[in-house]
């Protein structure tokens, strides 16, 4: 799940509803507090992906700017981003959509 910080934002961490942002006292969650490192510009990473999350990813993806790609990462291994193309290192291109 550490890959999430390589994208533009960590907002995908909240998509499943598993994490409680209130455990961090005194933080006002906003676009600025969700900023990540931006090592892969215009990309967000959705770790621990499995097909059951596809409807969720599609529902949340349409709320993003059209230039933002969502890279859905299964627990199968590493991924890399070269330009606009995101791929898993050991498989066919993963679910990266613009």
N, C-alpha and C positions, 0 to 999 in steps of 0.2 A: 504494500500500500504506500510505501515511501515514494513511489513514482508520481503520486498526485501533486507533489510540490514542484515538479518539473514543468507543469503547465502554467497557464496564466492565472488560475484561481484554484482554490481548494473546495469550491462550492459543491462539487460532486460528492464530497464526503457527507453531505447532508441529504442527498437524494433518497437514500434508502430509509431514512428516519431512524436509523439505529443509534446515532450519536446524539447526545444531549448537550447542546451548546451552553446550557446554563451551568455546567460543571466548572466553567471558567468564570469566577466572580469578577464583576466590574468591567466586562468586555461588552461593548455595543457592537454586535455583528452587523457589518455593512460590506459593501463591495470592496472597500479599502482594507478591512481586516481579513478578508478572504483572499487577498492577493497572494500569489505564490511566486516562485522564483522566475518564471517566464523563460526557462531554458528552451522550451519548445513553443515559440510564439504562436498565438492563435490556436492553441490546442488545450483541451482539458482532458485529464485522465480519469477514467472510471475503473478503479481496481476491483478485483474479486468479482469480475463479471461472469455470469452464466446466463444461458438463454432465458431463464425465468425473469431476468431484469430487462429484457429487450423493450417491453412496453413502457417501462419506467424511463429508460434512456431516451426513447423516442419522444415521450411526453415532455421531458425536461429539455431536450435538445432544441425543440422549436422555440423555446423561450430565449435562446442565446442569439447573439449576433450571427448573421448568415456566414460570416467569414471564420467562425469558430468551429473547429473540428473536435468531435468527441472521440477519444480513443478508448475503447472498451477492452480492458485487459483481463483475460482469464488468469487463473493461478498456474498457468502452464510454463511460464518462463519470461525472459526479458523482451523488451520492445525497443524500437528505435524510431526516431523521426528524422527524415532527410528532406528538407524543403517542405512541401505540402503532403508528403507521403509518410504515413505511419504504418509500421509493420511489426509483427512479432518476429523475433530473430530466428525462430525455429519452425515457422509455419507460414501459411499464406497471409496476405495482408489482413490485419484485424479490422474490427468495426470502427473505422475512422470515417466520419461523414461530415461533409460540409453542406 
